[in-house]
């Protein structure tokens, strides 16, 4: 019963995602413009599956690049009490600026920033600094959820208020979408599937648009094909030569 109900909700959820044709079409145009002008499409996610699903996947674009950053200190001294590090929120302004010192994120690039809640200070600061460095920021968030949460950024703004373009993953308040009798909280979150479906739709749009303009985007084959590793190396070399 719950399985059938979940699939019904999932179908409704995907149908809802599919109605945001205007922002999806805009995202496609932004990405195609960046790729054809030598730019890169960066994918950052605050902890869910977006930044893994789109990168190095069979049928995915070689042009997508994963962005990840963190601060870890591993130094266990048995004779001393561990003092917790400051939270990421309080560290945001001292280390996020250094992400751009790598010169990997450049003006004209596109940065997808995924955050379900869209309230974390480091995510909002990343979007702010990316725009200040000349990147176009596309947010993937849950508007119905984020709009009811208090921002942790000093500006009081949420991710969806800081981006150049917003894509709604369609998740409800609290994210989970399947209520179950006997449980205090619902199960089966909607945000990951909504975000990934939206991004794969954008990939389809990028491919269609570029082919219509006489450009062939480079697509990953499956590494599990016979001679798959060589095939992957070939397409990566091809993408380096073309830029996309």
N, C-alpha and C positions, 0 to 999 in steps of 0.2 A: 504493500500500500504506500509506504513512504517513498519507496523507490520510484513508483509510478508518478507520485505527486511531485517528486523532485524533477523528473524529466519534463513534466508539464510546466513547472515553474521555469526551468531552464529554457524551454522553447519560447515562453513568453518573454523571458529576459533577453534572449538574443534578438527577438523581433523588435523589442524596445530599442536595443542598441542600434539596430539597422535603420532606425528612423532618423538618426542624426547625420543625414547625408551631407548637409552643408558644411559642418566642421570637418568631416572626413575628407570631403573634396578639397577643402582649403589646406588640410594637412598634406594631402597628396601633392598639390601644387607647390607648397613650400618645400617639400622634400625634393621634388624633381628639379626645382630651380637651384637648390643647393648642390645637388649631385652634378648637374650639368655645368656648374660654375666652379667645380673643383672642391666643393665643400664635403663635409662628412656628417653623417647622421649618428648622433650619440644617444644611447639608451641608458637611463638611470632609473632605478626603482628603489624605494625605501625599504624593501625587504621581502617582497612577494615574488611572483614568478615572471614578471614582465621582462626583466633584464636577462633572464636565462632563456626564456622561450624564443626570443627573437634572434639570438646570437648563435652563429655557427650551426644552424639547423638546416637539414636537407629541405630544399624548397624555399629557403630564406635568402635574403640578399647579403652578399659579401660586404656590401657598403656599410652595413650597420656595425657600430662599434660600442661595446659595453663600457660604461663608466662606473667605477666602483672606488670608494675611498673609505677609510676608517682610521681609527687611532687605537692601537693595541700596545700595551706595555706588559710584557711577561717577565717578571723578576721576583719569584717567590723566595723570600728570605725567612727561613724557619724561625729565627729568633726575634723577628719583628712583626708587629701588627700591620696588616695591609691597610693603607689609607685609600679609600675609593677615589678613582679619577673623577674629575668634574664631568657632569653630564655632557652629551653632545651639544645640547642646546646652548650651554654656556661656553662651549669651545668653538661654536660655529664660526665666529668672526675672526678667530685666530688661525684657523687652518683651512677653511674653504677657499680663501683667497689664493692659497698656494697651489690649488688644483689648476689654476690657470697659468701658473708659472711653467708648467710642462710644455706649453705651446702646442699641445694636442687639441685643445678646444680653441678655435680661431673664429674671427669675424666671418660671417657668412655660413657657418655651420648651423645645424639644427640640433637641439637638445630636447629629447622627450624626458619629462620628469614624472614618474609615477608615484603617487602617494594616495592611499585610500582616504585617509582623514584630511590630508592637506594642511595640517596644523603644526607640524614639527618645524622648529626654528631653522634647523640645518637645511631642510628641503626648501623652505621658502627663501633662505639666504642664497642657496645655490641658484635658484631661478633668478633672483635679483642680480646677482653678480654675473651670471651668464648673459643676461640682457645687456648689462653695462659693458660687457666685453664684446658685444656685437653679434651674439648668437640669437637665433629665434627659438624661443622656449614654448614647447607644446606640453601642457599639463594633462595628465590622465588621472582623474580623481573621481570621487563619489560626491556629486553636488548635493544630493539630498542629505547626506551624512555630514559632510564637511561644513556646510552652512549652519549646522546646529552646534558646532564645537567651538571652543575658545582657542584662538591662535596662541601659540607659544612664542611667536616672533614679536620683538618689541614694537613693530609697526601695527600689530593687531590685525594684520591682513592674513588671508589664507592663500594657499598655492594658486587656487583658481582666480584670485584677484591680482596675481603677479605675473601671469603668463601672457604670451602673445595670442595664444589660442588654447581653448579648453575642450577636452574630450571627456565626456561623462561615462564612467564604467557602469552606471545604472544601479549601483548597489544601494540598498535602503539604509536607513539609520541602523547602525550596529553591524552592517554588512551581511550577516546571515539572513537567508530568505525563507527557510523552511521551519515553520512553527511545529512543535511536537508536544502533544499532550503529555504531561508528566515531567516536562523539562522546563526549567525557568527561562532558558534562553533558546532561541532558534538555532538551527544547524545549517551547514552548507553555505558558505559565503559566496556572494555573487560577484565580488570585485575582480578577482583574478580572471575568471572566464570572460567577463565583460571587457576588461582591458585587453586581453590577448585577442579576442575576436575582433575588436576594433583595430588593433594594430595589424593583424593579418589582412584585414580589409584594406588598410592603407597600403600594405605591400602589393596587393592585387591591383590597386589603383595606380601605384607607381609604375609597375610593370606595364600595364595597359597604356598609360600616358607616354612613357618613354618609347615603347614600340611604335606607337602612332607617330612619333616624331623621328623615327628612323634610328633610334638608339636602343641598344640591347643591354639591359642591366645584367650583371653577372649573378647567377644563382648557384647556390651550393648543391652539388649532387650528394647522395647519401654516401657516407664514408664506408658503409657496409656493403656497397656494391663490389663486385670483383675489381681489384685494383683501385679500390675507393680512395685510399690515401693519396695516390698519384693524381687521381681526378680532382680531389680537393686542392692539392697543391697547384694544379694547372689553372683552376678557376681563380684562385687567390692571386696568382701571377698575372692573369688576364685583368683582374680588377685593379691591380696596381698600375698596369699600363694605361687603362682607360679612365681610371678614377672612380669607376662605379661598376 
